[in-house]
């Protein structure tokens, strides 16, 4: 019984420090899944904030809004389009973990049925270092397909040099 009281006290202290509120759930397994997702999101926010500071990003992206509120998957690449970090929720969308993706190129998600024209337009926007928005057929780790909405943009440092690209993604019907 004391362990539950200890947990309740720790959970209370944790939630008091947050800027979001959660509805209490009566089913423990649903709460636990949401709690895990929230903790992963908070960890992602910390990691992306550190990445932004390390690369001296000149941007005001609200990672809280993108990850916790909109539940977007976030993918950051370097200037050569090698993935440097992803949000943990990418695993739910396509089966890959961040560790599996770091160092790989986003083309990994494309396959035979991916629209070449859409892929070309995205590549052209990246090459011209301009923002883009598109929906493209991607492939999961298991080979199944899904439609992926992507909103991408170059990220500049405080000197105006493009140092990274960022994409906010989600699976769509």
Secondary structure, DSSP 4 states (H G I P E B T S, - for coil): -HHHHHHHHHHHHHHHT-SS-----SSHHHHHHHHHHHHHHHHHHHHHHHHHHHTTB-----HIIIIIIS--EEEEEETT-BEEEE-TTHHHHHS--HHHHTTSBGGGG--TTS-HHHHHHHHHHHHTT--EEEEEEEE-TTS-EEEEEEEEEEEEBTTS-EEEEEEEEEEE-
